[in-house]
Amino acid sequence: MDTTGTLDEALQRLHVSGPERLGRLTNHAPMAVEALAANGQASAVHHWLDLYAAKLEEFPAGVEPVTETNWRSALGDPRRAADWIGYFGRELEEHPWREVLTLWWPRLLPGMYGGSTHPVIRVGHAVRTLLAGEETGPRLTELAHGLGYWAARHHPMTELMPAPGADSAAAALDAVAPVGEREGGFPARLGRVRSLPVWASAVTDPAEARSRLTELVRAATHRYATHGHGEETMLVHAATAPNAVLRTLPALPAALWVPSLHAAWTASAAVTAMYAPDAPVAYVSPGRITPEEVVERALAHGDEHVIKLTDTAMDFGDERALAAALRAIELSEPLR
């Protein structure tokens, strides 16, 4: 993790911006700069932000403060993003961050599908910085922004019918049936997900839950190499959303790990159902390339989703993970 102060500077620069733009598109910059810093590219963070700056909007106006008595009525109301961020900012000033996270994780987890899963991903990046280094003001504020965005975009899924699954995460993802109509944006498609394969449903042991979640993230990352063309941007989240949950587990009580696994599987499988291609392409080996070279290529490309998938791929660093990152670079439009 960056120890130069660059990440904190970047986060301070970003906290005057809102979590979204155009009323629906996520501000990816806090996640991307954290990913760059975590992968040895802190010196490039401010230049990358200069390129991304046109996609930032001012911090939104508040409506009414969120309190301990009215928070339920504000949950899932995107107009209340500033109110929620303010609430979590106050909570993190008054209580240890792990205590706040532990209280709110089970409240927010059922709604991790709102905002195209970006809120939980932002929280995962924020938690990684706090676990890896000093609990600085900008890093705590970033957690407040992530939790506040999640609360504002909180969106549970409708009850799902179980479908035949498989023992392995890779086979279970292969068993996901595409939704019948693959038109429209994330919220419209999410509403069409009615059934998902059963996977890891019998897990009750926290250690096994963590192991199975690791398996899921690896399988979803590998799968991008052959299935990412179904939708080069949105299918990134089949890997990055469960990885955000995985990265958060060490900060949570073990009692929360099993429900976290189940929510992460639902998110990954739902994204797969919404954007799966008609057929995979043949796997292409990345050849002789190091993880460091892949990170450098992702930075040169600049797309925020490419950077974030590459960051997740680096958690494994194997051949298929590197191939997935390179496939994202190939498929995606670069940041200009």
C-alpha positions as CSV (number, residue, x, y, z in Angstrom):
1,M,0.0,0.0,0.0
2,D,1.1,3.6,-0.8
3,T,3.1,5.2,2.1
4,T,3.9,8.4,0.3
5,G,0.7,10.2,1.1
6,T,-0.3,10.3,-2.6
7,L,-3.4,8.2,-2.1
8,D,-4.6,10.4,0.8
9,E,-4.0,13.5,-1.3
10,A,-6.0,11.9,-4.2
11,L,-8.9,10.9,-1.9
12,Q,-9.0,14.5,-0.4
13,R,-9.2,15.8,-4.0
14,L,-12.1,13.5,-4.8
15,H,-14.2,14.0,-1.7
16,V,-15.5,17.3,-3.0
17,S,-17.1,15.2,-5.8
18,G,-20.3,13.2,-5.7
19,P,-20.6,9.4,-5.9
20,E,-22.3,9.6,-9.3
21,R,-22.7,11.7,-12.4
22,L,-25.6,12.3,-14.7
23,G,-27.8,10.9,-12.0
24,R,-27.0,7.3,-12.6
25,L,-23.3,6.7,-13.5
26,T,-20.8,5.9,-10.8
27,N,-17.8,7.9,-9.9
28,H,-15.1,5.3,-10.2
29,A,-12.1,7.5,-9.4
30,P,-11.8,6.6,-5.7
31,M,-11.7,2.9,-6.5
32,A,-9.3,3.3,-9.4
33,V,-6.8,5.4,-7.5
34,E,-6.8,3.0,-4.6
35,A,-6.2,0.1,-7.0
36,L,-3.3,2.0,-8.7
37,A,-1.7,2.8,-5.3
38,A,-2.1,-0.8,-4.1
39,N,-0.3,-2.0,-7.2
40,G,2.7,0.2,-7.0
41,Q,1.5,3.0,-9.3
42,A,1.0,5.8,-6.8
43,S,3.2,8.1,-8.8
44,A,0.7,7.9,-11.7
45,V,-2.4,8.6,-9.5
46,H,-2.7,12.4,-10.0
47,H,-2.0,12.3,-13.7
48,W,-4.8,9.6,-14.1
49,L,-7.1,11.8,-12.1
50,D,-6.4,14.7,-14.4
51,L,-7.6,12.6,-17.3
52,Y,-10.7,11.4,-15.4
53,A,-11.6,14.8,-14.1
54,A,-14.2,15.5,-16.8
55,K,-16.3,12.7,-15.4
56,L,-16.6,14.2,-11.9
57,E,-19.5,16.2,-10.6
58,E,-19.8,18.4,-7.6
59,F,-20.9,16.9,-4.3
60,P,-24.7,16.9,-4.2
61,A,-26.9,18.9,-1.9
62,G,-28.4,17.3,1.2
63,V,-32.1,16.9,1.8
64,E,-32.4,16.1,5.5
65,P,-29.9,14.7,8.0
66,V,-30.1,10.9,8.4
67,T,-30.4,10.0,12.1
68,E,-30.8,6.9,14.3
69,T,-34.6,7.3,14.2
70,N,-35.2,8.0,10.5
71,W,-32.6,6.0,8.6
72,R,-35.0,3.3,7.5
73,S,-37.0,5.7,5.5
74,A,-33.9,7.1,3.8
75,L,-32.5,3.7,2.9
76,G,-32.4,3.2,-0.9
77,D,-33.2,6.8,-1.7
78,P,-30.5,8.1,-4.1
79,R,-31.5,11.7,-3.5
80,R,-30.2,11.2,0.1
81,A,-26.6,10.4,-0.9
82,A,-25.2,13.5,0.8
83,D,-27.3,12.9,3.9
84,W,-26.0,9.3,4.2
85,I,-22.4,10.3,3.6
86,G,-22.8,12.9,6.3
87,Y,-24.3,10.4,8.7
88,F,-21.4,7.9,8.2
89,G,-18.9,10.7,8.5
90,R,-20.3,11.6,12.0
91,E,-20.5,7.9,13.0
92,L,-16.8,7.4,12.1
93,E,-15.8,10.4,14.1
94,E,-17.5,9.0,17.1
95,H,-16.9,5.3,16.8
96,P,-14.1,2.9,15.6
97,W,-14.5,2.2,11.9
98,R,-14.7,-1.6,12.4
99,E,-17.6,-1.1,14.9
100,V,-19.5,1.0,12.4
101,L,-18.8,-1.4,9.6
102,T,-19.9,-4.4,11.7
103,L,-23.2,-2.7,12.6
104,W,-24.1,-1.6,9.1
105,W,-22.7,-4.5,7.0
106,P,-25.7,-6.8,7.7
107,R,-28.1,-3.9,7.2
108,L,-26.6,-3.1,3.8
109,L,-25.7,-6.5,2.5
110,P,-29.1,-7.4,1.2
111,G,-29.1,-4.3,-1.0
112,M,-25.6,-4.7,-2.5
113,Y,-27.1,-4.9,-6.0
114,G,-28.0,-1.3,-6.2
115,G,-25.7,1.1,-8.1
116,S,-24.6,-1.8,-10.3
117,T,-22.8,-3.2,-7.3
118,H,-20.4,-0.2,-7.3
119,P,-21.1,0.9,-3.7
120,V,-19.9,-2.4,-2.1
121,I,-16.9,-2.3,-4.5
122,R,-16.1,1.2,-3.2
123,V,-16.4,0.0,0.4
124,G,-14.1,-2.9,-0.4
125,H,-11.4,-0.6,-1.7
126,A,-11.8,1.7,1.3
127,V,-11.5,-1.2,3.8
128,R,-8.4,-2.5,2.1
129,T,-6.6,0.8,2.7
130,L,-7.6,0.8,6.4
131,L,-6.5,-2.8,6.9
132,A,-3.2,-2.2,5.1
133,G,-2.1,1.0,6.6
134,E,-2.6,4.0,8.9
135,E,-6.2,5.0,9.7
136,T,-5.9,8.5,8.2
137,G,-8.7,11.0,7.9
138,P,-9.0,10.7,4.1
139,R,-9.2,7.0,4.3
140,L,-11.9,7.1,7.0
141,T,-13.8,9.7,5.0
142,E,-13.6,7.4,2.0
143,L,-15.2,4.7,4.0
144,A,-18.0,7.1,4.9
145,H,-18.5,8.0,1.2
146,G,-18.6,4.3,0.3
147,L,-21.1,3.3,3.0
148,G,-23.2,6.4,2.3
149,Y,-23.4,5.6,-1.4
150,W,-24.3,2.0,-0.6
151,A,-27.1,3.1,1.8
152,A,-28.4,5.6,-0.8
153,R,-28.4,3.0,-3.6
154,H,-29.5,0.1,-1.4
155,H,-31.5,-2.2,-3.6
156,P,-32.5,-5.8,-2.6
157,M,-33.3,-8.4,-5.2
158,T,-36.6,-10.1,-5.4
159,E,-36.9,-13.7,-4.1
160,L,-35.1,-16.1,-6.4
161,M,-36.1,-19.6,-7.5
162,P,-33.3,-22.1,-7.0
163,A,-32.0,-23.8,-10.2
164,P,-29.7,-26.9,-10.4
165,G,-26.2,-25.9,-9.6
166,A,-22.8,-27.5,-9.4
167,D,-20.1,-28.2,-6.8
168,S,-17.5,-25.8,-8.1
169,A,-17.9,-22.0,-8.6
170,A,-16.7,-22.3,-12.2
171,A,-19.3,-24.9,-13.1
172,A,-22.0,-23.0,-11.2
173,L,-21.3,-19.9,-13.2
174,D,-21.4,-22.1,-16.4
175,A,-24.9,-23.2,-15.2
176,V,-26.3,-19.7,-15.0
177,A,-29.1,-19.2,-17.5
178,P,-29.1,-15.9,-19.4
179,V,-32.2,-13.6,-18.8
180,G,-34.7,-13.8,-21.5
181,E,-34.4,-10.2,-22.6
182,R,-31.0,-8.7,-22.6
183,E,-31.8,-5.1,-23.3
184,G,-31.7,-2.0,-21.1
185,G,-29.5,-1.0,-18.3
186,F,-28.5,-2.7,-15.1
187,P,-31.7,-2.0,-13.1
188,A,-34.0,-3.2,-15.9
189,R,-32.0,-6.4,-16.4
190,L,-31.7,-7.1,-12.7
191,G,-35.4,-7.1,-12.4
192,R,-35.6,-9.9,-15.0
193,V,-33.4,-12.3,-12.9
194,R,-35.8,-14.7,-11.4
195,S,-33.7,-17.9,-10.9
196,L,-30.1,-18.7,-10.2
197,P,-28.2,-22.0,-9.7
198,V,-27.6,-23.2,-6.2
199,W,-24.0,-23.0,-5.1
200,A,-22.4,-23.2,-1.7
201,S,-25.8,-23.0,-0.1
202,A,-25.0,-25.6,2.6
203,V,-21.9,-23.7,3.9
204,T,-22.1,-22.8,7.5
205,D,-18.5,-22.6,8.6
206,P,-16.9,-19.2,8.3
207,A,-13.5,-20.5,7.2
208,E,-15.2,-22.5,4.5
209,A,-17.2,-19.5,3.5
210,R,-14.0,-17.5,3.0
211,S,-12.4,-20.3,1.0
212,R,-15.5,-20.7,-1.3
213,L,-15.6,-16.9,-1.8
214,T,-12.0,-16.9,-2.9
215,E,-12.9,-19.7,-5.3
216,L,-15.8,-17.7,-6.7
217,V,-13.6,-14.6,-7.3
218,R,-11.0,-16.6,-9.0
219,A,-13.5,-18.4,-11.2
220,A,-15.3,-15.2,-12.2
221,T,-11.9,-13.5,-13.0
222,H,-10.8,-16.5,-15.1
223,R,-14.2,-16.6,-16.9
224,Y,-13.8,-13.0,-18.1
225,A,-11.0,-14.2,-20.4
226,T,-13.5,-16.2,-22.5
227,H,-16.8,-14.5,-21.7
228,G,-16.0,-10.8,-21.3
229,H,-17.1,-10.0,-24.8
230,G,-20.7,-10.4,-23.6
231,E,-20.4,-6.9,-22.2
232,E,-16.9,-5.8,-21.6
233,T,-17.7,-3.3,-18.8
234,M,-20.5,-4.9,-16.8
235,L,-19.1,-8.4,-16.7
236,V,-16.1,-7.0,-14.8
237,H,-18.5,-6.8,-11.8
238,A,-19.0,-10.5,-11.7
239,A,-15.5,-10.6,-10.3
240,T,-14.9,-7.3,-8.6
241,A,-18.2,-7.2,-6.6
242,P,-17.5,-10.6,-4.8
243,N,-13.8,-9.6,-4.4
244,A,-14.9,-6.4,-2.5
245,V,-16.8,-8.7,-0.1
246,L,-13.8,-11.0,0.2
247,R,-11.5,-8.1,1.0
248,T,-13.8,-6.9,3.7
249,L,-14.1,-10.2,5.5
250,P,-11.0,-9.7,7.7
251,A,-12.6,-6.6,9.2
252,L,-15.8,-8.3,10.0
253,P,-16.8,-10.8,12.7
254,A,-16.7,-14.4,11.5
255,A,-20.4,-14.7,12.1
256,L,-21.0,-12.4,9.1
257,W,-18.9,-14.4,6.6
258,V,-21.4,-17.0,5.6
259,P,-24.2,-14.5,4.7
260,S,-21.5,-12.4,2.9
261,L,-20.7,-15.5,0.7
262,H,-24.3,-16.0,-0.2
263,A,-24.8,-12.3,-1.2
264,A,-21.6,-12.3,-3.2
265,W,-22.6,-15.4,-5.1
266,T,-26.0,-13.9,-5.9
267,A,-24.3,-10.7,-7.2
268,S,-21.8,-12.6,-9.4
269,A,-24.3,-15.0,-10.8
270,A,-26.9,-12.2,-11.5
271,V,-24.4,-10.2,-13.4
272,T,-23.5,-13.3,-15.3
273,A,-27.2,-13.9,-16.2
274,M,-27.7,-10.3,-17.3
275,Y,-24.7,-10.0,-19.6
276,A,-23.5,-13.5,-20.6
277,P,-22.5,-13.9,-24.3
278,D,-24.2,-16.4,-26.6
279,A,-21.0,-18.4,-26.7
280,P,-17.5,-18.2,-25.2
281,V,-14.4,-17.5,-27.2
282,A,-11.3,-19.8,-27.2
283,Y,-8.9,-19.2,-24.3
284,V,-5.8,-17.3,-25.3
285,S,-2.7,-17.7,-23.2
286,P,-1.1,-14.4,-22.1
287,G,2.3,-15.7,-23.0
288,R,5.4,-14.6,-21.2
289,I,4.3,-11.5,-19.4
290,T,4.7,-10.6,-15.7
291,P,2.0,-9.3,-13.4
292,E,3.9,-6.0,-13.2
293,E,3.8,-5.6,-17.0
294,V,0.0,-6.3,-17.0
295,V,-0.5,-3.5,-14.4
296,E,1.5,-1.1,-16.5
297,R,-0.6,-1.9,-19.6
298,A,-3.8,-1.4,-17.6
299,L,-2.5,2.0,-16.5
300,A,-1.5,3.0,-20.0
301,H,-5.0,2.0,-21.2
302,G,-6.6,4.0,-18.4
303,D,-10.1,2.7,-18.4
304,E,-11.4,2.5,-14.8
305,H,-13.0,-0.9,-15.2
306,V,-9.8,-2.3,-16.8
307,I,-7.8,-1.0,-13.8
308,K,-10.2,-2.5,-11.3
309,L,-10.4,-5.9,-13.0
310,T,-6.6,-5.9,-13.3
311,D,-6.4,-5.1,-9.6
312,T,-8.6,-8.2,-8.8
313,A,-6.5,-10.3,-11.2
314,M,-3.4,-9.4,-9.3
315,D,-4.9,-10.9,-6.2
316,F,-4.3,-14.3,-7.9
317,G,-1.6,-13.5,-10.5
318,D,-1.9,-16.8,-12.3
319,E,-2.0,-17.2,-16.1
320,R,-5.7,-17.2,-16.5
321,A,-6.1,-14.1,-14.3
322,L,-3.5,-12.2,-16.3
323,A,-5.3,-13.3,-19.5
324,A,-8.5,-11.9,-18.1
325,A,-6.9,-8.5,-17.5
326,L,-5.4,-8.5,-21.0
327,R,-8.7,-9.4,-22.5
328,A,-10.3,-6.4,-20.7
329,I,-7.6,-4.1,-22.2
330,E,-8.4,-5.6,-25.6
331,L,-12.1,-5.1,-25.4
332,S,-12.5,-1.8,-23.6
333,E,-12.2,1.8,-24.9
334,P,-9.2,3.6,-23.4
335,L,-9.5,6.7,-21.3
336,R,-8.6,9.7,-23.3
